[in-house]
Amino acid sequence: MKNKVPFVGRSNVGKSSTIKALTGMNLRVGKRPGVTRQCKEVPYGRSTLLDMPGFGFMAGLSTSRQEEIKKFVVQFLENSNDLAFAVQVIDIKSFASISDRWISRGYEPVDIEMYHFLKELDLNPLLLANKIDKIPLGKRDGVLDRVADLLGVDESLHNFEIIPYSAKTGESISYLKKVLNLKINQNINQI
């Protein structure tokens, strides 16, 4: 049965904090990258949320260790046949600037690459734009539109595919739960 939902994203974007906010489970979170080192399963209603290790640059870890973690995440996603869909968590405050920097160097940014990879795997990613509390209210729509543009998501659809959220303040947690539960129920009912 496809009832597992992996939470993926760069290090320190709030994957564990979001799962903690959704479930009330006491997950280890940290201010430094690399706190989550293996996949953790957390019960959530009729499904299971998977807290995946972060990927991308992590200060204090060797390049080879960073590549091992990314390879583990990619292989896990490719080889798991019980995944309903994926949740990708991004740091909304730095997403566009990091993406623009990598694009200007001729590279595809890791966050964008992961989003398209999840689409290729038919995991229909739900994108959580975490740390929205750090964006002034009057600038949020523009920042979210920029994320949609970078990902190639139709801006008229970004309200469902991209959810502005704050793990720190709990902003939009009830909306996030509603969308998450809707997607879980849709996947369970398709079986």
Accessible surface in RSA format (square Angstrom, percent):
REM  Atomic radii and reference values for relative SASA: ProtOr
REM  Chains: A
REM  Algorithm: Lee & Richards
REM  Probe-radius: 1.40
REM  Slices: 20
REM RES _ NUM      All-atoms   Total-Side   Main-Chain    Non-polar    All polar
REM                ABS   REL    ABS   REL    ABS   REL    ABS   REL    ABS   REL
RES MET A   1   138.86  71.9  79.88  52.9  58.98 140.4  68.36  58.1  70.49  93.4
RES LYS A   2   108.60  53.0 108.36  66.5   0.24   0.6  52.96  47.7  55.63  59.3
RES ASN A   3    30.62  21.1  29.82  28.8   0.80   1.9   0.80   1.9  29.82  28.8
RES LYS A   4    47.22  23.0  47.22  29.0   0.00   0.0  18.56  16.7  28.66  30.5
RES VAL A   5     0.06   0.0   0.06   0.1   0.00   0.0   0.06   0.1   0.00   0.0
RES PRO A   6     0.00   0.0   0.00   0.0   0.00   0.0   0.00   0.0   0.00   0.0
RES PHE A   7     0.20   0.1   0.20   0.1   0.00   0.0   0.20   0.1   0.00   0.0
RES VAL A   8     0.10   0.1   0.10   0.1   0.00   0.0   0.10   0.1   0.00   0.0
RES GLY A   9     0.00   0.0   0.00   N/A   0.00   0.0   0.00   0.0   0.00   0.0
RES ARG A  10    36.12  15.2  36.12  18.4   0.00   0.0   8.95  12.2  27.17  16.5
RES SER A  11    18.11  15.3   3.57   4.8  14.54  33.5   4.95  10.5  13.16  18.4
RES ASN A  12    61.07  42.1  38.75  37.4  22.32  53.7  29.54  71.1  31.52  30.5
RES VAL A  13     4.97   3.3   4.90   4.4   0.06   0.2   4.90   4.3   0.06   0.2
RES GLY A  14    14.46  17.8   0.00   N/A  14.46  17.8  11.84  32.5   2.61   5.9
RES LYS A  15    11.84   5.8   9.77   6.0   2.07   4.9   3.54   3.2   8.30   8.8
RES SER A  16    12.03  10.2  10.03  13.4   2.00   4.6   6.48  13.8   5.55   7.8
RES SER A  17    37.23  31.5  33.12  44.2   4.10   9.5  13.35  28.4  23.87  33.4
RES THR A  18     0.00   0.0   0.00   0.0   0.00   0.0   0.00   0.0   0.00   0.0
RES ILE A  19     0.00   0.0   0.00   0.0   0.00   0.0   0.00   0.0   0.00   0.0
RES LYS A  20    78.23  38.2  75.95  46.6   2.27   5.4  42.13  37.9  36.10  38.5
RES ALA A  21    38.72  35.6  13.45  20.8  25.27  57.5  24.97  35.2  13.75  36.4
RES LEU A  22    10.08   5.6   0.00   0.0  10.08  25.3   0.00   0.0  10.08  27.1
RES THR A  23    38.03  27.1   3.23   3.3  34.81  83.0  10.39  14.0  27.64  41.8
RES GLY A  24    67.62  83.4   0.00   N/A  67.62  83.4  36.01  98.8  31.61  70.8
RES MET A  25    87.07  45.1  83.73  55.4   3.35   8.0  53.96  45.9  33.11  43.9
RES ASN A  26   136.71  94.3 105.43 101.9  31.28  75.3  34.10  82.1 102.61  99.2
RES LEU A  27    18.59  10.4  14.92  10.7   3.67   9.2  16.72  11.7   1.88   5.0
RES ARG A  28   145.53  61.1 133.51  68.1  12.02  28.6  60.03  82.0  85.50  51.8
RES VAL A  29    66.64  43.9  42.65  38.6  24.00  57.8  44.49  38.7  22.16  60.1
RES GLY A  30    38.71  47.7   0.00   N/A  38.71  47.7  17.82  48.9  20.88  46.8
RES LYS A  31   200.00  97.6 174.35 107.0  25.65  61.1 123.25 110.9  76.75  81.8
RES ARG A  32   125.32  52.6 122.34  62.4   2.99   7.1  68.75  94.0  56.57  34.3
RES PRO A  33    36.01  26.2  27.94  25.5   8.07  29.4  27.94  23.1   8.07  50.2
RES GLY A  34    11.31  14.0   0.00   N/A  11.31  14.0   7.05  19.3   4.26   9.5
RES VAL A  35    17.38  11.4   9.89   9.0   7.48  18.0  10.74   9.3   6.64  18.0
RES THR A  36    15.03  10.7   9.52   9.7   5.51  13.1   4.96   6.7  10.07  15.2
RES ARG A  37   137.85  57.9 121.79  62.1  16.06  38.2  47.28  64.6  90.57  54.9
RES GLN A  38   124.47  69.6 124.01  90.6   0.46   1.1  27.57  58.7  96.89  73.5
RES CYS A  39    32.89  24.9  12.27  13.7  20.62  48.5   8.89  22.5  24.00  25.9
RES LYS A  40    61.13  29.8  56.53  34.7   4.60  11.0  50.46  45.4  10.67  11.4
RES GLU A  41   106.21  61.0  78.25  59.2  27.96  66.6  25.29  48.9  80.92  66.1
RES VAL A  42     2.07   1.4   2.07   1.9   0.00   0.0   2.07   1.8   0.00   0.0
RES PRO A  43    93.18  67.9  84.00  76.6   9.17  33.3  85.33  70.5   7.84  48.7
RES TYR A  44    28.96  13.5  23.88  13.6   5.08  13.2  25.54  19.2   3.42   4.2
RES GLY A  45    82.18 101.3   0.00   N/A  82.18 101.3  43.75 120.1  38.43  86.1
RES ARG A  46   144.43  60.6 125.75  64.1  18.67  44.5  76.57 104.7  67.85  41.1
RES SER A  47     4.65   3.9   0.00   0.0   4.65  10.7   0.93   2.0   3.72   5.2
RES THR A  48    24.12  17.2  24.12  24.5   0.00   0.0   3.14   4.2  20.98  31.7
RES LEU A  49     0.00   0.0   0.00   0.0   0.00   0.0   0.00   0.0   0.00   0.0
RES LEU A  50     0.49   0.3   0.49   0.4   0.00   0.0   0.49   0.3   0.00   0.0
RES ASP A  51     0.09   0.1   0.09   0.1   0.00   0.0   0.00   0.0   0.09   0.1
RES MET A  52     0.00   0.0   0.00   0.0   0.00   0.0   0.00   0.0   0.00   0.0
RES PRO A  53     1.71   1.2   1.45   1.3   0.26   0.9   1.45   1.2   0.26   1.6
RES GLY A  54     7.70   9.5   0.00   N/A   7.70   9.5   0.91   2.5   6.79  15.2
RES PHE A  55     0.36   0.2   0.13   0.1   0.22   0.6   0.13   0.1   0.22   0.6
RES GLY A  56    12.06  14.9   0.00   N/A  12.06  14.9  10.83  29.7   1.22   2.7
RES PHE A  57   147.20  73.6 127.34  78.9  19.86  51.7 128.76  78.1  18.45  52.8
RES MET A  58     1.62   0.8   1.07   0.7   0.55   1.3   0.30   0.3   1.32   1.8
RES ALA A  59    67.26  61.8  51.86  80.0  15.40  35.0  54.30  76.5  12.96  34.3
RES GLY A  60    86.18 106.3   0.00   N/A  86.18 106.3  43.96 120.6  42.23  94.6
RES LEU A  61    48.50  27.0  36.28  26.0  12.23  30.7  38.37  26.9  10.14  27.3
RES SER A  62    66.45  56.2  48.14  64.2  18.31  42.2  52.64 112.1  13.81  19.4
RES THR A  63   104.43  74.3  99.76 101.1   4.67  11.1  64.48  86.6  39.95  60.4
RES SER A  64    73.90  62.4  64.18  85.7   9.71  22.4  49.06 104.5  24.84  34.8
RES ARG A  65    81.70  34.3  81.48  41.5   0.22   0.5  29.94  40.9  51.76  31.4
RES GLN A  66    24.12  13.5  22.72  16.6   1.40   3.3   6.63  14.1  17.49  13.3
RES GLU A  67   102.42  58.8 100.69  76.2   1.73   4.1  39.66  76.7  62.75  51.2
RES GLU A  68    97.56  56.0  89.15  67.4   8.41  20.0  38.27  74.0  59.29  48.4
RES ILE A  69     9.32   5.3   7.79   5.8   1.54   3.7   9.32   6.7   0.00   0.0
RES LYS A  70    51.83  25.3  51.83  31.8   0.00   0.0  26.98  24.3  24.86  26.5
RES LYS A  71   127.73  62.3 122.20  75.0   5.53  13.2  70.20  63.2  57.52  61.3
RES PHE A  72    83.48  41.8  78.89  48.9   4.59  11.9  82.81  50.2   0.67   1.9
RES VAL A  73     0.16   0.1   0.16   0.1   0.00   0.0   0.16   0.1   0.00   0.0
RES VAL A  74    37.00  24.3  37.00  33.5   0.00   0.0  37.00  32.1   0.00   0.0
RES GLN A  75    79.08  44.2  78.90  57.7   0.19   0.4  17.72  37.7  61.36  46.5
RES PHE A  76    53.06  26.5  44.52  27.6   8.53  22.2  52.24  31.7   0.82   2.3
RES LEU A  77     4.62   2.6   0.00   0.0   4.62  11.6   0.00   0.0   4.62  12.4
RES GLU A  78    93.89  53.9  66.16  50.1  27.73  66.0  15.12  29.2  78.77  64.3
RES ASN A  79   118.14  81.5  86.31  83.4  31.83  76.6  32.60  78.5  85.54  82.7
RES SER A  80    30.31  25.6  10.19  13.6  20.12  46.3   8.18  17.4  22.13  31.0
RES ASN A  81   127.62  88.0 112.58 108.8  15.05  36.2  37.95  91.3  89.68  86.7
RES ASP A  82    38.46  26.9  38.38  38.2   0.08   0.2  12.84  30.2  25.62  25.6
RES LEU A  83     5.33   3.0   1.56   1.1   3.77   9.5   1.56   1.1   3.77  10.1
RES ALA A  84     9.92   9.1   1.94   3.0   7.97  18.1   1.98   2.8   7.93  21.0
RES PHE A  85     1.00   0.5   1.00   0.6   0.00   0.0   1.00   0.6   0.00   0.0
RES ALA A  86     0.00   0.0   0.00   0.0   0.00   0.0   0.00   0.0   0.00   0.0
RES VAL A  87     0.15   0.1   0.15   0.1   0.00   0.0   0.15   0.1   0.00   0.0
RES GLN A  88     0.27   0.2   0.27   0.2   0.00   0.0   0.00   0.0   0.27   0.2
RES VAL A  89     0.00   0.0   0.00   0.0   0.00   0.0   0.00   0.0   0.00   0.0
RES ILE A  90     0.50   0.3   0.16   0.1   0.34   0.8   0.50   0.4   0.00   0.0
RES ASP A  91    28.69  20.1  26.15  26.0   2.54   6.0   5.83  13.7  22.87  22.8
RES ILE A  92     2.52   1.4   0.00   0.0   2.52   6.1   0.00   0.0   2.52   6.8
RES LYS A  93   125.43  61.2 102.94  63.2  22.49  53.6  51.29  46.2  74.14  79.0
RES SER A  94    33.06  27.9  31.80  42.4   1.25   2.9  26.80  57.1   6.25   8.8
RES PHE A  95     2.82   1.4   0.53   0.3   2.29   6.0   2.62   1.6   0.21   0.6
RES ALA A  96    24.80  22.8  24.34  37.6   0.46   1.1  24.34  34.3   0.46   1.2
RES SER A  97    65.81  55.6  55.04  73.4  10.77  24.8  48.89 104.1  16.92  23.7
RES ILE A  98    32.44  18.5  32.44  24.2   0.00   0.0  32.44  23.4   0.00   0.0
RES SER A  99     0.72   0.6   0.72   1.0   0.00   0.0   0.00   0.0   0.72   1.0
RES ASP A 100    58.75  41.2  53.26  53.0   5.49  13.0  27.80  65.4  30.96  30.9
RES ARG A 101   112.46  47.2 105.97  54.0   6.49  15.4  42.86  58.6  69.59  42.2
RES TRP A 102    85.35  34.3  85.35  41.3   0.00   0.0  79.55  42.4   5.80   9.4
RES ILE A 103    85.50  48.7  75.31  56.1  10.19  24.6  76.20  54.9   9.30  25.2
RES SER A 104    93.80  79.3  52.00  69.4  41.80  96.3  48.99 104.3  44.81  62.8
RES ARG A 105   131.09  55.0 101.20  51.6  29.88  71.2  43.99  60.1  87.10  52.8
RES GLY A 106    69.90  86.2   0.00   N/A  69.90  86.2  36.45 100.0  33.45  74.9
RES TYR A 107   133.02  62.1 125.33  71.3   7.68  20.0  82.53  62.0  50.49  62.2
RES GLU A 108    94.66  54.3  70.59  53.4  24.07  57.3  34.88  67.5  59.78  48.8
RES PRO A 109     3.80   2.8   3.12   2.8   0.68   2.5   3.80   3.1   0.00   0.0
RES VAL A 110    34.41  22.6  32.53  29.4   1.88   4.5  32.53  28.3   1.88   5.1
RES ASP A 111     6.05   4.2   5.61   5.6   0.44   1.0   0.30   0.7   5.75   5.7
RES ILE A 112     8.49   4.8   8.49   6.3   0.00   0.0   8.49   6.1   0.00   0.0
RES GLU A 113    69.42  39.9  67.43  51.0   1.99   4.7  20.38  39.4  49.03  40.0
RES MET A 114     6.94   3.6   5.02   3.3   1.92   4.6   6.73   5.7   0.21   0.3
RES TYR A 115     1.78   0.8   1.78   1.0   0.00   0.0   1.53   1.2   0.25   0.3
RES HIS A 116    67.60  36.9  67.13  46.7   0.47   1.2  42.36  43.7  25.24  29.4
RES PHE A 117    34.17  17.1  32.22  20.0   1.95   5.1  33.56  20.3   0.61   1.8
RES LEU A 118     0.00   0.0   0.00   0.0   0.00   0.0   0.00   0.0   0.00   0.0
RES LYS A 119    86.76  42.3  76.27  46.8  10.48  25.0  45.25  40.7  41.50  44.2
RES GLU A 120   137.53  79.0 104.24  78.9  33.30  79.3  47.88  92.6  89.65  73.2
RES LEU A 121    56.26  31.3  35.34  25.3  20.92  52.6  39.92  28.0  16.33  44.0
RES ASP A 122   112.34  78.7 100.50 100.0  11.84  28.0  26.03  61.3  86.32  86.1
RES LEU A 123    12.25   6.8  12.25   8.8   0.00   0.0  12.25   8.6   0.00   0.0
RES ASN A 124    86.30  59.5  84.42  81.6   1.88   4.5  17.49  42.1  68.82  66.5
RES PRO A 125     5.12   3.7   0.10   0.1   5.02  18.3   0.10   0.1   5.02  31.2
RES LEU A 126     1.52   0.8   1.00   0.7   0.53   1.3   1.52   1.1   0.00   0.0
RES LEU A 127     0.21   0.1   0.21   0.1   0.00   0.0   0.21   0.1   0.00   0.0
RES LEU A 128     0.00   0.0   0.00   0.0   0.00   0.0   0.00   0.0   0.00   0.0
RES ALA A 129     0.00   0.0   0.00   0.0   0.00   0.0   0.00   0.0   0.00   0.0
RES ASN A 130     2.94   2.0   2.94   2.8   0.00   0.0   0.00   0.0   2.94   2.8
RES LYS A 131    49.51  24.2  48.67  29.9   0.85   2.0  25.96  23.4  23.55  25.1
RES ILE A 132     0.43   0.2   0.43   0.3   0.00   0.0   0.43   0.3   0.00   0.0
RES ASP A 133    48.45  33.9  22.66  22.6  25.79  61.0  11.39  26.8  37.06  37.0
RES LYS A 134   100.06  48.8  75.84  46.5  24.22  57.7  38.90  35.0  61.16  65.2
RES ILE A 135    16.38   9.3  14.60  10.9   1.78   4.3  15.17  10.9   1.22   3.3
RES PRO A 136    80.54  58.7  67.64  61.7  12.90  46.9  79.79  65.9   0.75   4.7
RES LEU A 137   144.90  80.7 125.06  89.5  19.85  49.9 125.22  87.9  19.68  53.0
RES GLY A 138    80.74  99.6   0.00   N/A  80.74  99.6  43.20 118.6  37.54  84.1
RES LYS A 139   133.69  65.2 128.02  78.5   5.68  13.5  77.37  69.6  56.32  60.0
RES ARG A 140    35.65  15.0  35.65  18.2   0.00   0.0  15.28  20.9  20.36  12.3
RES ASP A 141   107.35  75.2 106.27 105.8   1.08   2.5  31.89  75.0  75.46  75.3
RES GLY A 142    47.48  58.5   0.00   N/A  47.48  58.5  36.65 100.6  10.83  24.2
RES VAL A 143    37.75  24.8  34.44  31.2   3.30   8.0  37.17  32.3   0.58   1.6
RES LEU A 144     9.03   5.0   9.03   6.5   0.00   0.0   9.03   6.3   0.00   0.0
RES ASP A 145    45.71  32.0  45.06  44.9   0.65   1.5  11.54  27.2  34.17  34.1
RES ARG A 146    86.03  36.1  81.96  41.8   4.07   9.7  42.33  57.8  43.71  26.5
RES VAL A 147     0.45   0.3   0.45   0.4   0.00   0.0   0.45   0.4   0.00   0.0
RES ALA A 148     0.00   0.0   0.00   0.0   0.00   0.0   0.00   0.0   0.00   0.0
RES ASP A 149    87.42  61.2  69.81  69.5  17.61  41.6  13.55  31.9  73.87  73.7
RES LEU A 150    26.66  14.8   8.92   6.4  17.74  44.6  12.81   9.0  13.84  37.3
RES LEU A 151     3.12   1.7   0.25   0.2   2.87   7.2   0.71   0.5   2.41   6.5
RES GLY A 152    68.36  84.3   0.00   N/A  68.36  84.3  34.75  95.4  33.61  75.3
RES VAL A 153    13.89   9.1   3.42   3.1  10.46  25.2   8.25   7.2   5.64  15.3
RES ASP A 154    84.25  59.0  67.05  66.7  17.20  40.7  30.84  72.6  53.41  53.3
RES GLU A 155    87.07  50.0  78.47  59.4   8.59  20.5  26.57  51.4  60.49  49.4
RES SER A 156    89.66  75.8  55.90  74.6  33.76  77.8  57.19 121.8  32.47  45.5
RES LEU A 157    96.67  53.8  93.76  67.1   2.91   7.3  96.62  67.9   0.04   0.1
RES HIS A 158    14.49   7.9  14.49  10.1   0.00   0.0   4.35   4.5  10.13  11.8
RES ASN A 159   103.86  71.6  99.36  96.0   4.50  10.8  29.70  71.5  74.16  71.7
RES PHE A 160    84.26  42.2  83.22  51.5   1.04   2.7  83.43  50.6   0.83   2.4
RES GLU A 161    37.36  21.5  36.42  27.5   0.95   2.3  16.97  32.8  20.40  16.7
RES ILE A 162     0.47   0.3   0.37   0.3   0.10   0.2   0.37   0.3   0.10   0.3
RES ILE A 163     0.15   0.1   0.15   0.1   0.00   0.0   0.15   0.1   0.00   0.0
RES PRO A 164    39.01  28.4  38.85  35.4   0.16   0.6  38.85  32.1   0.16   1.0
RES TYR A 165     0.00   0.0   0.00   0.0   0.00   0.0   0.00   0.0   0.00   0.0
RES SER A 166     0.19   0.2   0.19   0.3   0.00   0.0   0.00   0.0   0.19   0.3
RES ALA A 167    20.45  18.8   4.06   6.3  16.39  37.3   4.21   5.9  16.23  43.0
RES LYS A 168   174.19  85.0 135.33  83.0  38.86  92.5  93.98  84.6  80.21  85.4
RES THR A 169    85.60  60.9  46.66  47.3  38.94  92.8  54.89  73.7  30.71  46.4
RES GLY A 170    25.67  31.7   0.00   N/A  25.67  31.7  18.83  51.7   6.84  15.3
RES GLU A 171    62.02  35.6  51.72  39.1  10.30  24.5  36.01  69.7  26.00  21.2
RES SER A 172    40.74  34.4  22.59  30.1  18.15  41.8  10.65  22.7  30.09  42.1
RES ILE A 173    40.53  23.1  40.04  29.8   0.49   1.2  40.04  28.8   0.49   1.3
RES SER A 174    86.08  72.7  77.69 103.7   8.39  19.3  48.24 102.7  37.84  53.0
RES TYR A 175    89.90  42.0  86.28  49.1   3.63   9.4  73.34  55.1  16.57  20.4
RES LEU A 176     0.36   0.2   0.36   0.3   0.00   0.0   0.36   0.3   0.00   0.0
RES LYS A 177    76.33  37.2  76.33  46.8   0.00   0.0  28.98  26.1  47.35  50.4
RES LYS A 178   146.53  71.5 137.06  84.1   9.47  22.6  88.75  79.9  57.78  61.6
RES VAL A 179     5.08   3.3   4.74   4.3   0.33   0.8   5.08   4.4   0.00   0.0
RES LEU A 180     0.10   0.1   0.10   0.1   0.00   0.0   0.10   0.1   0.00   0.0
RES ASN A 181    61.80  42.6  60.90  58.9   0.90   2.2  18.79  45.2  43.01  41.6
RES LEU A 182    86.45  48.1  82.76  59.2   3.68   9.3  85.77  60.2   0.67   1.8
RES LYS A 183    23.82  11.6  23.43  14.4   0.39   0.9   4.69   4.2  19.13  20.4
RES ILE A 184     9.83   5.6   9.69   7.2   0.14   0.3   9.82   7.1   0.01   0.0
RES ASN A 185    64.51  44.5  64.51  62.3   0.00   0.0  13.77  33.1  50.74  49.0
RES GLN A 186    87.31  48.8  82.19  60.1   5.12  12.2  29.65  63.1  57.66  43.7
RES ASN A 187    30.54  21.1  28.27  27.3   2.28   5.5   0.90   2.2  29.64  28.7
RES ILE A 188    21.76  12.4  15.84  11.8   5.92  14.3  15.84  11.4   5.92  16.1
RES ASN A 189   114.63  79.1  83.56  80.8  31.07  74.8  30.57  73.6  84.06  81.2
RES GLN A 190   145.43  81.3 107.77  78.8  37.66  89.7  43.59  92.8 101.84  77.2
RES ILE A 191   120.41  68.5  61.68  46.0  58.73 141.6  87.29  62.9  33.12  89.9
END  Absolute sums over single chains surface
CHAIN  1 A     9686.0       7669.8       2016.2       5080.0       4606.0
END  Absolute sums over all chains
TOTAL          9686.0       7669.8       2016.2       5080.0       4606.0
